[in-house]
Amino acid sequence: MSLLNLFGSKQTSKVVSDQLRSFLNDFSIEVMPRTAAKIEAFNDILPKKTRIYIAHIEGVPIDEMINTAKRIQHEGFEVIPHFPARIIENQLMLEDWIKTYREEANIDQALILAGGVDKPHGVFENSMQLVETELFNKYNFKNLYFAGHPEGNKDIDPDGTKKNVNDALIWKQKLKERTDINLTLTTQFCFEADPVIKWAQELMQNGINIPIHIGVAGPAKLQTLIKFSIACGVGVSLKVLQKRAKDVKKLLLPFEPNDFLESLALHKKNNPNCNIKNIHFFPLGGIKTTANWIKDAT
């Protein structure tokens, strides 16, 4: 196989199954304002109405986020901006963000998360506090997405348990039951399917019936994925990358998510009513590289 094929060509490095093609019909993808600015036209690389999350990293001005949202929305895509609790100083700032997204960009959905900041900038520490202000309801946000953690999260549970994560899931389930807001869990990216499937099944067994969108790292160099995985606290499935890194031949090749996604797609095919509904791509190797892989796979 040529290097052209390996680095985002007219065919993926593995043939995908019909069940995976079907599973990829309604995917979402994440961008940042600075990476979005490099894309001349999203219509050239993504299907119309794709859900595009806009990641809000600490230090990015809200005006830059709003302008990116307006531009992508204008191109015909569904926009889901991040609301990281720990970089929002107070309720006044939160309302300003929500109101501006709603009125200037016609946004009515959001990903609400704590955010990767050790020390909160103000009064908010977690996603639940943002929702409890009732501001998303005030401005008629119809779809709220929350971060999911199949492998736990040491920022939330420093002791290595899943107690706080599970308590938060119970709170979100109760929110779903008492409101007409559509809730979804969008997970951190993982690399091993079995723990993800087991986690999803356990949620159902514990009465958590919120739909799940599974986070997937798009094709990227192995070193890039390992770096992001460590920075983002990816858990046990990191061993999949570490094992691959021991093979010098594989170390030099881009890592593609075929095996992971095929396992999820097979589970979905065999369990059509399961709570795993869609795939959310983190384009760690570049949005065009990920978009090309998706296009070739579908």
N, C-alpha and C positions, 0 to 999 in steps of 0.2 A: 504493500500500500504506500502511496506517495505521501510526502509531507503535506501536499496540497489537501489531500483528503483528510488528513489528521487534524489540520488546523482550520476546519470550518469550510468545507467544500460543498460540492453538489451531492454528497452522500455521507451519512454517518459511518463511523468505523465498524458498526455492527448493524445488521438488519433488525428492524423493530417489528414486533408482532402486531396483528390487527387489534388485539385487546389494548395494547399500549397506545396505538393511534387513537382509539376511541377515548381512552382515558385522558388524552391531551387536548380534547376538543374545547375545553373551557378553562384553560390555564390562566394564571396571572403572572406578572413579572414586576420586579422592583428596579427603580432607577433613583439616582440622586440628581439634583439640579445641574451639577457640573458635568455629569455624564450625559444627561438629557440634552444639554446645550451642544454636544458634539454630534447629535443625530439631526440631520437635515430635515428628514420627514419620517415620523414614526410609521406612517402608512406604507412606507417602502419596506419595512422589516417586520411588522406585526399585523395580525388580522384586525380588522375593524372591531371596535367595541371591546378589545382586550382590556381587562382590568390592570391598570398600571398604578402600583404603589409608589409614592414619592417619599423616600427616606429623609427624615429631618435629623441631620447630624448636628451635634453641638457646635455653635459658631456660625451656622448658616442663617443669614437674615431671613425673617419671615417674608419680606417682599420678594426675595428670590424664590421661595417656595410657592408663593401665590402666583407669580408670573409663570413658573413652570407648570403649575396646575392649569392655569388658564390656557396656556399654549397647547398642552396635551388634550385637554377637554375640547378645545376648538377643533382639533384634528379628528375628533370622533371617538375618543376612548373614554372608558370609565376611569375616573381618577380617585385614588384612595390615599390621601395624605396621612403621614404619621403625626401623632400627637404624643411626644415623649414627656411624661409627667414631670420628670426631674429637671427639665430645662425650662419649664413654664413657671414663672415666678409667683403668680397669684391668679385669682379668679378674673380679675380685670383683663389680664393678658390673655387668658384662655378664651374669654368671651370675644375679645378683639380678633383672635385667630379664627374662631368658629364663624363669627359674623362675616368676616372678610371672605373666607372661603365660600360661604353660602351666597353672599350677595354679588361678589365679583366673578366667581368662577362656577357658580351653580353646583357646588359640591354638596352632596348629602350623605356621604359615607366617610369613615375614618378608621385607621388602625390606631388603637389606643394602647400604649405600653408604658412601662416604667422608664425605659431609656437607659442607654449604657453610660450613665454618669454616676460616679461613686457618691458624691455629695450633692443633694438637691439644691437647685438655685433659689428655691423659695419654699412654698407651703406644701407642695405636692410631692409624694413619694411613689405613688403607684397608680395604675390605670383606674382602679375602682374609685379613687378620690375624684378623678376628673369626671366620671360619669355621675357621681353623687351630687355634683353641682347642678344637675338637671339642665345644663346649658345645651347639650346635644339635643335634648328633647325640645327645648325652647326654640331652637332653630331648625327643627324638623329633620334631623338626620335619621334616615331610615335604616341604614346598615352600619353596624359597628363590628369591627374586627378586633380580636384580642390576641396577644401572643400566646402560643402554645409551646409546651416544653416536654416533649416525649422522654427526654433523658434528664429531667430535672433542671434546676438552675441555681447555681451556688450564690449568685447575687441575691436571690430571694430566700434560699435556704442554705445559709453558710455551713450548717452542720451536716450537709450531705443528704438529708432526708428530703421528702417531698411534701412536708406538712403544710407549709405556707402556700405552695403552689396548689395543693389540693383544696385548701380552704378557699382560695381565690376562685377555683373552678366551681365550687358549690355556690359561691356568691353570684357568679355569672349565670349559672343555671337558674337561680332564683330570679335574677333580672330578666332572663328570657321568659320565665313563666308569668311574671307580673306586668310585662309591657308587650307592645306589638312591634318592638324593634327586632330586626333580623340580626342575630348574632352568629359569628363565625370565629373559630380558632384557627389562626394561621401560624404554623409552627416554625421554629428555628430549623435550619437545614440540617439534615442527618445523612448518613451514608450506609446504614444497615437497615433493611426493611423489617426484619422480625421484631426488634424492640419497638418500632413505631406501631406495627400492627397490634402487638400485645398491649401497648399503652392505650390505643384507640378502643380496643375491646374492653379493657378495664374501666374506661370512662363510661361506656354503655352499661356495664354491670353495676356501676356505682350511681346510676341514675343521671349521668351527664350526657344529654342527647343533643349537644351543640354540634353542628356540622364542622368538619375539619378539613382544612386545606394544608397539605403537607409541603413543607419547605424543602426545596431541592437545589443544590448547587449546580449551576450550569457548567459546561465544559471549561476547564481551566488547567493550568500547569499544576502539578501535584504540590510543588512547593508553595504556590499561592493558596491552595485550598488548606494546607496544613497551617499556614500562617493565620488565615481568617478563622479557622476552626478553633485554634487555641485562643485567639483574641475574643471570640464570641462564646467561649465556654462550651463548645460541642463536647458531649460526653463520650460514652463507651464506643459509639460507632466510629470515633476517630481512629480506632485500631485498624479499620479497613484501609485507611490511607497509610498508616504507619507500616502495615504489612506490605503494601504495594511499594512503599519507598525503599524497602530492603532489596528490591529487584532493580538493579541498575538500569536494565533495558526499559522497564516500565517507568522509572523515575523521569526519563527524558520525554515521555509521551504525555499529552494532555489526558486528564481523567474525565471520562464521560459518565453520565448518570444512568446508562442503559440498564445495568443489572438491577440497581435499586428500583428504578421505575417499573421494570418488567415484573418484579416481585409484587409491588404494590398493585399493578394493573391486574395481575392474576388473582390476587386476593379480592379485588373489587369485582372481577368477573364472577368469581365463585360465591361472593357475598354481596349481591347488588344493593342490598338495603343497609350496608354498613355505613358508619358515620364518616368514613373517608370519602370526600366528595370530589376534590380537585387538587391540582398541583400549583404550587407557587414557586417561581424560579428566582433564585438569587444569582444574577449574572456576574459571578466573581471573576470570570475570565473575559468579561466585556459583553455588553448587551448585544452587539452585532453577532458575536460568536455564539451566544446562547440562542438568539433569534434564528440564526442559520441552522443550528442543530434542531430546533423545534420544527422549522419549516421542512427540513429533510426527513424528519421522523413522522410528519403527518401528511 
